[in-house]
């Protein structure tokens, strides 16, 4: 069995973060490993508290994983401080990690900035150049490119700028009133659009975590990047179309919509 490591924060409501990543990796046929960057107290209505891991303890978690079950791919989600970002980058280089997918979680759905300026600098200088692919949403792509994105042509220019700056592929996610659900993959100087259909489901908690984890899972299984993106988009569409409705806010998707067997009856 192939393996994938998620480096991210814990979501006590189970819909995003480490919990969404583990469910996604499991549903996509790989064994999930994890290193927790932070504990959060959150539910479908918001986050009430965050307790960060220390750099030392995060390093210990990464050592424990890489020295025993070496991951076939790595997904990195929200990391809140420059010190933790630097720890992750150092360990990934030390162990020669491969198929690194970075979801550069910088802006909340509300538009609030999630990272301090020093953390953004560390992310850009230390972590992004190690990635095989980045998966920014529109606000994050605007920050990384220094551009305003208002249409598909702007997405292409921004993705090209980010790709050239950090030497990696960029999956610029649509939505945000730019398009329905079309994502742009820019790599090796050219772009490819992945068409999607907008699903009328208000419960979208954890979609970014889920997409990046699904991409990492497919890379771990040996699929090329284009195929991994295509399969990940199909998976997240299925999870949204299952129309799970939990909680009083923007609830989670049904990550296990395709799970069949005696033990789920």
Rosetta blueprint (number, residue, H / E / L):
1 X L
2 X L
3 X E
4 X E
5 X E
6 X E
7 X E
8 X E
9 X E
10 X E
11 X E
12 X L
13 X L
14 X L
15 X L
16 X L
17 X H
18 X H
19 X H
20 X H
21 X H
22 X H
23 X H
24 X H
25 X H
26 X H
27 X H
28 X L
29 X L
30 X L
31 X E
32 X E
33 X E
34 X E
35 X E
36 X E
37 X E
38 X E
39 X E
40 X E
41 X E
42 X E
43 X E
44 X L
45 X L
46 X E
47 X E
48 X E
49 X E
50 X E
51 X E
52 X E
53 X L
54 X L
55 X H
56 X H
57 X H
58 X H
59 X H
60 X H
61 X H
62 X H
63 X H
64 X H
65 X H
66 X H
67 X L
68 X L
69 X L
70 X L
71 X L
72 X L
73 X E
74 X E
75 X E
76 X E
77 X L
78 X L
79 X L
80 X L
81 X L
82 X H
83 X H
84 X H
85 X H
86 X H
87 X H
88 X H
89 X H
90 X H
91 X H
92 X H
93 X H
94 X H
95 X H
96 X L
97 X L
98 X L
99 X L
100 X E
101 X E
102 X E
103 X L
104 X L
105 X L
106 X L
107 X E
108 X L
109 X L
110 X L
111 X L
112 X L
113 X E
114 X L
115 X L
116 X L
117 X H
118 X H
119 X H
120 X H
121 X H
122 X H
123 X H
124 X H
125 X H
126 X H
127 X H
128 X H
129 X H
130 X H
131 X L
132 X L
133 X E
134 X E
135 X L
136 X L
137 X L
138 X H
139 X H
140 X H
141 X H
142 X H
143 X H
144 X H
145 X H
146 X L
147 X L
148 X L
149 X L
150 X L
151 X L
152 X H
153 X H
154 X H
155 X H
156 X H
157 X H
158 X H
159 X H
160 X H
161 X H
162 X H
163 X H
164 X H
165 X H
166 X H
167 X L
168 X L
169 X E
170 X E
171 X E
172 X E
173 X L
174 X L
175 X L
176 X L
177 X L
178 X L
179 X L
180 X L
181 X L
182 X L
183 X E
184 X E
185 X E
186 X E
187 X E
188 X L
189 X L
190 X E
191 X E
192 X E
193 X E
194 X E
195 X L
196 X L
197 X L
198 X L
199 X L
200 X L
201 X L
202 X L
203 X L
204 X L
205 X E
206 X L
207 X H
208 X H
209 X H
210 X H
211 X H
212 X H
213 X H
214 X H
215 X H
216 X H
217 X H
218 X H
219 X H
220 X H
221 X L
222 X L
223 X L
224 X L
225 X H
226 X H
227 X H
228 X H
229 X H
230 X H
231 X H
232 X H
233 X H
234 X H
235 X H
236 X H
237 X H
238 X H
239 X H
240 X H
241 X H
242 X L
243 X L
244 X L
245 X L
246 X L
247 X L
248 X L
249 X L
250 X L
251 X L
252 X E
253 X L
254 X L
255 X L
256 X L
257 X L
258 X L
259 X L
260 X L
261 X L
262 X H
263 X H
264 X H
265 X L
